């Protein structure tokens, strides 16, 4: 039997990780909800953000948490022409085209990053966040860097919530996600909204990247892992559901961490894929997706 | 009525093709195919250096990968993003058999059998899903297999397995082996194009609900196509592993999968020559950028994918070749739909 303390420690670690996972996934689900495109390059944007954050810290000594906003702005700007040039032509086309195009973007981006910055692993080993806080009484340790990533992820989630539910653009986004045509009829500028959402999704990916690289070392090729992870979370939580990706993120974070009791860390990664397959069998629409939604593009 | 029915039937399955303005009848294309095959078979005896022979062998194996993907994605419309799994599984099966002491043909036979035996359950589970979910499901299978094999000591873990004893067939032997698989692939694809089975697969690809409504047992056909499409990567994997005398879990990775998909799409999904052209073009480019600009290799793949999807989504063969119905069908069509104005405007399309 496992020590209760050990178990609670794992649960705490899982939750800390889950918050960040949710942030990684939410950009993907936003873009899908409005544009109906699964952006396989999402993971590469996470890595791009991570590198931008890393260089800001390494070269200019900027506090990594302060790099979040500039990274988001940068990625937002980068995303706009990409959307117009690469994503618009494939909207509404065959699934194969969308997946392959975004996958092509993903590997091209990773290759560019490797050419520019080499394939070395990067990590923000910033002194103030080394070490851990110990929760008195329960005796679980919360590493500062994971705690920081967790807190900032939730802050960004909160900001996203405010954006979506308290602003005009947020209403436009939700309307377009629900029904493009109806939104257009009531006066929403659909094209501009789509552009905004894509930029936002990419910016969030970048932000999650900055936080991610304070926890784990990353190199340009780590992108694929994270887009697959994001996809598992988004599928679990329901495509297009922001709340779903929050719940899904926590669940996956928990599953990954807790299962390390029984299996190694690498096998825990495989488990996530098997979990995905399991979800597909049982409830493809996910926890918060609408079951009536078309499951295929035909 | 009977006459126009058979000519329509034949027409659906045997189209005329115009290539850059030159019209080729079905018979002419068959002859061309036969001549090409004869040339390929004779190649080793025409004094080709070992280097080029090896190049051709590897290229042929990659073409077989693209061909397998073509069957499930191009003909049946199911996007199997993890199809390289069968490539790897076939390879591991062959190497394990060989290392245990079995003969070459037994090892390749094992690759074949493993391909089928793994495709059946994977197909049964995955094909319940459609579109995007099927795509990610199969990708998950491939990635999960990678992770599992990396951790499995019995198959060499992340370093994989090596073959120490020589297989003994030489460069020429491997060339003929891979050519053999290619011929098998070509014949199968040809039969898919010219059979009712293949026609039904394409019906499923074009509109699954409609096909089902018209009485096609989509579940059965999809599963059979899936298994069929797994055979070629599995066999190719067996030859590949024994040829390079090595296999490791990276064969299950995203790179291998992406290469397969790019080759097939570049050449043209749903065509017979597509995988061949796409495979050849991709492989040669890949090799040369590998020699000249190793870092850029991956970039080239990515950009090639992007360019292909944006500009020639039908692939090279799909865009270059214009298909048309033979004149008999044109007549039969207009006879049976004589008052439909839309059909009148389609008459004479070629």
HADDOCK unambig.tbl for C-alpha pairs under 7 A between the chains (distance, minus, plus):
assign (segid A and resid 96 and name CA) (segid B and resid 79 and name CA) 6.68 0.50 0.50
assign (segid A and resid 97 and name CA) (segid B and resid 309 and name CA) 5.91 0.50 0.50
assign (segid A and resid 100 and name CA) (segid B and resid 305 and name CA) 6.80 0.50 0.50
assign (segid A and resid 101 and name CA) (segid B and resid 305 and name CA) 6.32 0.50 0.50
assign (segid A and resid 101 and name CA) (segid B and resid 306 and name CA) 5.10 0.50 0.50
assign (segid A and resid 101 and name CA) (segid B and resid 309 and name CA) 6.11 0.50 0.50
assign (segid A and resid 104 and name CA) (segid B and resid 302 and name CA) 4.17 0.50 0.50
assign (segid A and resid 104 and name CA) (segid B and resid 303 and name CA) 6.36 0.50 0.50
assign (segid A and resid 104 and name CA) (segid B and resid 305 and name CA) 5.19 0.50 0.50
assign (segid A and resid 104 and name CA) (segid B and resid 306 and name CA) 5.42 0.50 0.50
assign (segid A and resid 105 and name CA) (segid B and resid 302 and name CA) 6.13 0.50 0.50
assign (segid A and resid 105 and name CA) (segid B and resid 306 and name CA) 6.70 0.50 0.50
assign (segid A and resid 107 and name CA) (segid B and resid 298 and name CA) 6.76 0.50 0.50
assign (segid A and resid 107 and name CA) (segid B and resid 299 and name CA) 6.73 0.50 0.50
assign (segid A and resid 107 and name CA) (segid B and resid 302 and name CA) 5.22 0.50 0.50
assign (segid A and resid 108 and name CA) (segid B and resid 298 and name CA) 6.85 0.50 0.50
assign (segid A and resid 108 and name CA) (segid B and resid 299 and name CA) 4.70 0.50 0.50
assign (segid A and resid 108 and name CA) (segid B and resid 302 and name CA) 4.44 0.50 0.50
assign (segid A and resid 108 and name CA) (segid B and resid 303 and name CA) 6.03 0.50 0.50
assign (segid A and resid 111 and name CA) (segid B and resid 298 and name CA) 5.80 0.50 0.50
assign (segid A and resid 111 and name CA) (segid B and resid 299 and name CA) 5.04 0.50 0.50
assign (segid A and resid 112 and name CA) (segid B and resid 299 and name CA) 6.79 0.50 0.50
assign (segid A and resid 115 and name CA) (segid B and resid 295 and name CA) 6.51 0.50 0.50
assign (segid A and resid 267 and name CA) (segid B and resid 147 and name CA) 6.68 0.50 0.50
assign (segid A and resid 267 and name CA) (segid B and resid 148 and name CA) 6.97 0.50 0.50
assign (segid A and resid 270 and name CA) (segid B and resid 144 and name CA) 4.88 0.50 0.50
assign (segid A and resid 270 and name CA) (segid B and resid 147 and name CA) 5.79 0.50 0.50
assign (segid A and resid 270 and name CA) (segid B and resid 148 and name CA) 6.96 0.50 0.50
assign (segid A and resid 273 and name CA) (segid B and resid 140 and name CA) 5.24 0.50 0.50
assign (segid A and resid 273 and name CA) (segid B and resid 144 and name CA) 5.96 0.50 0.50
assign (segid A and resid 274 and name CA) (segid B and resid 144 and name CA) 6.93 0.50 0.50
assign (segid A and resid 277 and name CA) (segid B and resid 137 and name CA) 5.79 0.50 0.50
assign (segid A and resid 295 and name CA) (segid B and resid 130 and name CA) 6.15 0.50 0.50
assign (segid A and resid 295 and name CA) (segid B and resid 131 and name CA) 6.87 0.50 0.50
assign (segid A and resid 296 and name CA) (segid B and resid 130 and name CA) 5.13 0.50 0.50
assign (segid A and resid 296 and name CA) (segid B and resid 131 and name CA) 4.37 0.50 0.50
assign (segid A and resid 296 and name CA) (segid B and resid 132 and name CA) 6.10 0.50 0.50
assign (segid A and resid 297 and name CA) (segid B and resid 131 and name CA) 6.03 0.50 0.50
assign (segid A and resid 298 and name CA) (segid B and resid 131 and name CA) 6.84 0.50 0.50
assign (segid A and resid 298 and name CA) (segid B and resid 207 and name CA) 6.57 0.50 0.50
